Amino acid sequence: MHVNGKVALVTGGAQGIGRAFVQALLGKGAKVRPGKFPSPLPAAGTRGRRVAAAPGARLGGRPVRLSVRPPASRSFSSRPAQVALLDRNSEAGRDSKAALDEQFEAQRTLFIQCDVTDQEQLKGAFKKVTEHFGRLDIVVNNAGVNNEKDWESTIQINLTSVIRGTYLGLEYMKKGNGGDGGVIINISSLAGLMPAAFQPVYCATKHGVIGFTRSIALAANMENYGVRLNTICPGFVNTPILQSIDKEENMGQYYSYKDEIKNMMQFYGVMDPSIIAEGLITIIEDDTLNGEVMKITASQGIHFHQYGQTPFTSSKR
């Protein structure tokens, strides 16, 4: 799928990884305001650079697909993308919108204050996006928190809202419902693939995101929805969530282990959000990816988690 001409919705889009996603989407085929130049995404450190590969190489067991595409036709797909950023932090949202307006045409972005745990607010936001831009092609369920003390809220934000956002995205995009198809990307974490002793609830929610996304991707394929669903699992990323380990109100009974977590961060490396945005664009543009779990680490860059063959697949098509 070309990003050009598409409409994307990004939850938690005002800061951190979500903000990098919005920037990357707008930067594809960008129209820049006169006298302005889009700032490149921040350069990553040497440990977080994406792994370069020659034709025929493989990453994590999957062939590397080089981004060589024919020129886009001078039609709908040649128009730049439009992005709605949802965030419950109204100040951060307004600031992000203003900064983006300095780089890109103001009508290309829409900020909606939205608490993703509020079902009616989230439904209303999806409706507003489609009414404002006329369509919806890409949904990025990115909003997330680290709060082991208020663990019920962590489940609501990290897992329940992702499930709800996925179903809303399917409602608007699936072909059997009058949509044109699209892509849904749910953001998990490496903590969704391994135990995290000091973040058990966070870890549980991220495992849930992976299991749900892989399962609904199979269903979407069997039902011919025309919508692909994939997951991104980043390692440590320099975001406000990472900084929350220093706060007792977030870590609760695990606050005393904060220095051990910091040692892990130093050992594994901390990436810039721009690296994760590269992975997002890869998933959107590669039409063969569905039900995949993309891992992004400082040491290995962008690669894919490998699973054994699914024991049983329904024959329903």
N, C-alpha and C positions, 0 to 999 in steps of 0.2 A: 504494500500500500504506500502510495506517495503521501507524504505529510502535506504537501501543497494542496490547497483547496479544502482541507478538512477542518472540522471543528472538534476541539478537544476540551474535556472537562477534567480538572486536576484537583482532588481534595487535598487539604493541607498545602495549598499552592503558594502561600505567601512567604515561606521561608524554608531554609534547609534544602533537602532533596527536592521537595515539591517546587520550590522557586527555580531550581536548576532545570527541572523538567519544563516548566513554562518557558524559560529562556531558550532552551534548546528547540522546542516546538516552534516558537516564533522566529527563531533564527534560520529555519529552513526556508529558503526562497524569500528571505525577508525584504520588505519594502521599508527603507529607512527614511525617516523624516529629513527634509532638506537641512543640510548643515550638521546632521547628526550621524554618528557611526556606531553601529552596535558593538558594545564591549564584548570581547570574546569571553567565553566561560573561563574562570580562573584556571591557570595552569596547575596541573597536578604535580605532586612530588615524584621523584624518580621511582619510588616503590609502588606508586599507584597508577603508573602509566599503562595504557592498554597494550596488550601484547601484539606486536606486529607479526604478520604471517605472510608467507609466500603462497601463491596459488597451489592448491592441492594439500595445504597443511591442514592440521586438525587441532581443535582446541577442546579439551575435555572429552575427547572421543567423537566430537561432531565435526564435520567438514567446516572449514572457515569459508564463508561466502563473502567475496569482495563486493563492495558497494559500487559496482559498475552498472549503470542504468542508462537506457537511451534517453535522449532529451525529452522532457515533458512536452506534450502538445500544448499549443497556445489556446487552451480551453479552460474549463473549470479547474483542472488540476494544476494549471500554471499560476493560479492565484495563491497568495500566501495563506498559511494557516491562521485560524482564529482560536483563541484560548480563553476559557473561563476558569478563573482560579477561585476556589472555595476555601475559606478559612474562618475559624471562629474568632481569630484575633483581628478585629476590625482595623486597628491602627497599622499593624503589619501589612494587612491587605491593601489599605489605601496607599501606604508608602510604596509597596511593590508595584501597584498599578501606575502610580505617578512616575516611578523610575522607568518602567517599561514604555510609558507614553513618550518619554524623552528619546527613546531609541526607535520605536516603531510607531506606526499609525495608531492613534488612540482607539479607533473603532475596532481594532483587532483583539482587544482584551476586554474582559468583563470581570469585575470582582463582585462576589456575592458572599456576604457574611453568613456563615452556616455552621451550626453545630451538628456534626455528622451523626451524633447519637440521638438527635431529635428526628424521628421518622418523617414528620410533616415538613420540617425545614429542608431535609435532604430531598424529599419528593418535589417540593416547591422549587428548589434550586435546579434540578434537572429540567423541570418544566420551563423555568425562566430561560435557561440556556437555549433550549430548542426554539422557544418563541423569539428570542433575541437574534440568534444566528440562523435560524431556519432549518437546522439539522444537527445531528450528533454522530460523530464517527469514531471518536477515541475517548475512552474513560480510563483514568488513572486513579485507582483507589489507594492513595498514598498516606492519608492522615494517620498518625500514630503517636503513641505516648509510651513512656517508661514510668510506670508508677506501681511499685509492688505494694505500697501501703494502701492505696485506693484501688485494689485489684479488680473490683467490679467495673469500675470506669475503664480500666485498661482493656478488659474484655469487650466492652461496648464499643470503644473506639477502634481497637486494633483488629477485631474479628467481626463483630456484629455489623458494624457499619460497612465493612468490606463486602460482606455477603449482601447486605441491602443495596449497596452501590452497584454491585454486579447485576443483581436482578433488575434494578432500574435501568441500567445500561442496556441489558438484553431487551427489556420492554420497548425501548425507543429504537434499537438498532437492528433487531433480528428481522430477517427477510419475511418470515411468515406473519409478521405483525405490521407490515408496511414499511419497514426500515430498509436501508441499503447495505446492511452488514457493517462490520467495523472491527475494532480491536479493544479488548479490555486488559489492562495490566494491573495486577494486584501486588502491592509491595510487601514482601515478607522480610526475611533477614537470615543470615547464616544461623542465627539462634533457632530458626525453624527446621534446621537439619541436624542439630546436635543439642545435647543438654546444656543449659546455662544455669549453673548452681546458684548464682546470686540474683537471677531474674526468672524464677520458675513460671510466673504467670505470663510475663512478656514472652517467654519461650513457648508456652502453651499456645498463646494466640498466634504466634508466627508459624508454628506447626500446623495450626488450624487453617491458616490462609493457604498454605501449600496444598493440603489435602483437599480443601474445598475447590481451589482453582483447577487442580488437575482433574478432579471429578466432573466439574461443570463443563470443562473443556471437552471431555469425552461426550457428555450429553449434547453439547452444542454441535459437535460434529455429527453425531447420529441423527439429530433432528434437523440438520442442514440449516442452522440459523444464519450462516454466513458471518459469524462472529468468532474470532480467535481469542483465546484467553490464555495468558501466560503470567508467570511470577518472576519477580526479581528479588534476589537474596543478597543484599550487600553485606560486606564485613563492616568494620568500624568506619564511620563517616563523620566528618567534622560538621555536626549539626547541633541545634539546641537539645535534642534528645540525648546526645552523647554527653552533653554538659550536665544533664540531670542527675548523673551518678554522684555528684558532689552535694546533693540536697537530700537531707534526711526525710523531708516530706514526700520524696519520690521513692527512695530506697527502703524506707521503713526498717524492718529488722535486719536488712542486709547492708545498711549504711556503713557498718564497721569494716566491710570488705571493699570499700571504694578504692583503696590503694592497690589492692590486688587486681582489680579491674583495670586500673591505670597501667599497671605493669603489663597486663595482657595487651592493652592498646599499643604500648611502646614496642612490644615484641612483634605483633602482627602488622603494625602500621595503620595509620589513619588516612583515609582517602578524602579527596575533595569531591563535593557533590556532582561536579561536572562529569566525573567518570561514570557515575550511575546514570546520568542523562544520556551518555553515549549508548549505554545498554538499552535504554528505553527506545531510542531512535532505531537501533538495530532490530528490536522486536517488532516495531511498527512496520518497518520497511521490508522485512523478510516474511513473505506470505506463507512459507512452509512451517513456521513456528506456531504450534498450538499445543497447550498442555505442557510446555517446557518450563523448567526451573533454571533460570539464569543466575549463576553465582558471579559475584564481582568482588575480588580481593586485591589487596595491595601487592601481593606476591605473584599472582597468576593473571590478573586482569579480568577480562570478560571471558567466561567459559560456562559450560552447562553441566548440571548434575546428571549423573547417569543412573537410571533405574533398570531393574530387570524387566523382562517382558511381562505385560499384564497377563495374568493367568487366563482370564476369560474376557472376551469382548462381545457385546451383544451384536447380533447380525442385523438388528433393525437399522434401516437406512431410509 
